[in-house]
Amino acid sequence: MQHLTSRLQRPAVVAWVQPVVQLSQVRKSFNLGEATEVEVLHGIDLVLNPGEFVAIMGPSGSGKSTLLNLIGLLDRPTQGQLQIAGMETTQLDDHALTQLRGRSIGFVFQYHHLIGAFSALENVMLPMVGLQGYPTAAIQTRALALIDSVGLTPWRDTPATRLSGGQQQRVAVARALIMQPALLLADEPTGNLDSQSANAVFELFRQVNREHGTAVLLVTHNPELARRCDRTIHVVDGLVPG
């Protein structure tokens, strides 16, 4: 696998003067105001700085996925403050949240959510095409460079359904990077992969993190992967113990 810097132009250096992610006393309840109301997160404080590579661990039902959905701006906290790339998000409308999410956050999930009939290249292009409204030569050039960086150039025109699990996940990583986000969120991204493919995907995350300063937040149940991160945040019963 070639280094990203050999194929991709480095993005302009951004002088972040604040964390990429900052949560202050964030709480999340479901069924608010009903008899079945339940609070899942109980006052989370969390800071993720530019260039950090952090694992989130915790048992099933501890609130990991809820926390990731909040940080990914896919849901809103019930209480507290949530800043992404220096912007306080809790008062933003849906359109502004969508714009911030598309500009600042890349997502890689356990189930890669590729469009099966689209080629690897077309899947990688999608986020930028969605923003632009139509494909351009510049978008294709950027996507081709990413396809090359994850070692999939021979499969660039292959429909996603004909790729192996590891190849599909590498397409998902490339797609997440096309907007050059400040933050990459990964929810059990290696859970469905064999050990060799899982290691290759993890190393790709690490390469992006080191060469581009992208902050990575990785939810995993794998203690071996967590040990290879810079630090680990443990979520226990909706809390992050101090």
N, C-alpha and C positions, 0 to 999 in steps of 0.2 A: 504494500500500500504506500503510495507516494505521499510525501508531506504536503499538507494543505498549502503551505507557503510556496511550494514549487509550481502550483497551478492557479492559486487564487491571489488576487491583489489584496494586500492587507487593508482593512478598513482604516479610515482616519482615526487617530487616537483621540479618545474622548476623555477629557479631564473630569472624571466623576468626583464631585466633592461630597458625595453622600453615598450611603449603601445602595446596592441594587434593589434589595428587599429590606423593609423594616416594618415589623408588626409590633404594635404596642397595645397590650391588654385586649387582644382580639378574642371575641366570643362568637360562637355560632350555635344558634338554636334552630330546630326544625319544628314545624306545626305551631308556629308562634301564635300565642293567644288562645290555643285550643287545649282541651283537657289532656291531649296526648303530647303536649309540648315537651321536648327533650333538648337539653343543652349538650352539645357534643364537644365543643372546645370551650375551655373555662379560663380564658384570660392568658392568651399566648403572647409572649415577648420573644422576638426572634430578629436577628440581623444577619444578612448575607452581604458580604462585601464584594466589590468587583474582583474577578479572578479567583474566587474561592470555589472549591470543589467539595461539596458537602453531601453526606448521606443522611437520609431520614429513615429511622427504623422504629418498629413498634409492633405489638401483636395485632392481629385482625380485630377491627372494631375500636382501635385506640384513637382514631381520628386522623390518621395519616392522609387518607385520600381527601377528606374534607379540607384539611389544611392546604394540600396541594391545589385543590380547586379554588380556594380563596386567593392564594398567591398567583395562580394562573388567571385570575379575574374571570373565572367561569361561574363564580358565585360571589355573593356579598356577605361580609360579616354582619352579625346582628348588633355588635357593639365593638368599640375600639377603633384604632387607626391602622391603615394599611397603605404603605407607600411603596410604589414601584418606580425605580429610576428617578427618585426624588419627587415624584408626584403623589400627593395624597388622593386616594382613589374612592373613598367611601361616599363622596358627594357627586361623583361623576355620573352622567347619564349613560344609558346603554351604548349610544353611538361613540361617546368619548372613550368608554372602556374598551370597545371593540378596536378603536384606532390605537390605543395604547398597547393593547395585547398584541395586535398584529405587528406593531413597530418594535416592541421591546422583548417579546417572549416567544421562544420556540418550544414546541411540545414533542416529546417522543413517548408513546405509550406501549404497554405490553402488547396490546393488539394494535398494530401499526396503522389501521384505518386508511390504507391505500385504496384508490379506486381501481378495481380489478381489471377493467377493460382498458385503462390508460397504461401507457408505457412507463418505465422507470423515469425517463426524462420528463414526460408530461406530469407525473405525480410531483416531481421536485419543483417544477415550474409553477404549480398551482397557487401557492400563496402570493407570489408576485403578480401573476396574471389576475388573481382576484382583486388585488389592490389597483393595478393599472387598468383593468377592464378588458384587456386584450393582450395577446402575446406579442413580444417585440424581440428583435435580434439580440438586444442587450440582456434580456431575461434568459433567452436560450443560451447565450454564452456563459452567463453566470451559472445556470443549471448544469451545463455540460462540464464546467470546471469542478463543480461539486460531485457530480457523478464520477468523474475521474478520480477525485480525491478519496472517495470511498471504495475505489477499486472495481467499479461496475461499468466501465466504458464498453466492454463487449456486450453488455446486456442493456444498454441505454434504450433500445427500441423494443425490448421484450415486455409484453404485458405483465402487470404485477402478479397476476394469478399463476404465471409460469416461473416465477422466481422462488428460490428456496426461502425458508423462514429467516435465515441469517441475511440473505440478500435483501429481502423485503424490509428488514429492520434497518439495514444500511441506507436504503432509499428513504426511509422515514427520518433518519438522522440528517441526511442531505436536505430533505424538504424543510426540516426544522431550522436549518442554518441559512437558508437562502435570503432571509431578511436581515442577516447579520445581527441577531438579537443580543442584547446585553445579558439575557438570562435564558438558560436552557433547562426546562423541567422534564424530568424523565421518571415515569411511573412504572416500576418493575419492567424496564425495557429489555432485560435479558431473561425474563421469566419463562419464555417459551422456547429458548434456544439451547442447543447443546453447548457443552463447556467451551469448545473451541470458538464457536460463533459468538458466544457471550463474551469471551475474553476480547475478541476482535472489536466488538461494539463498544465495550468499556474503554479499550485503548483509543478508539476514535474519539470518544467523549473527552478523554484526558488530553489528547492531542489538540483538539479544538480549544480546550481550557487553557493549555499552556501557551499556544501560539497566538491566540487571539484575545486572551483575557476574558473569555466568556465565563460568567459565573454559572456553575452547574449545581442543580439541586436534584438528587437522585433518591427516589424511594425504592428501597430494596428489603427483602427478607434474607438476603445472602450476606452473612457476616464477613465472608472473605472479601467480597466487593467493598463492603463498608470499611474494612481495615485499609483498603487502598485509597480511600478518600482522605482529604485534609482533616476532616473532623466529622463526627457523627452526632446528629440531634436525635434524641430518643423521645418519642411521644408515648405517654403512658396515661391512659384514662382521660384523654383530652387535655393533658397538661404537658409542658416541657419542663421537667425538673431542673432547678437551678444548680 
